[in-house]
Amino acid sequence: MRQISWVFLGLAVWGAVHPM
């Protein structure tokens, strides 16, 4: 269940690259 970590990482990166 390490996919969750990847999901969190992706979300963090997405938020940093695409700030709302």
N, C-alpha and C positions, 0 to 999 in steps of 0.2 A: 504493500500500500504506500509505496514511495511516490506514486503519481501525485498524491495530494501536495507534496512538497513542490513538485514541478509546477503544479497549477498555481500555487501561491507565488512562486517565483515569477511565473509568466504574468500574473495579475500585477505584481509589484512593478515589473519592467514596463508593462503596458501603461500603467498609471504614470510612471515616470516619463515615458515617451509621449504619452497622450494625456497630459494633465487636463482635468475638466475645471 
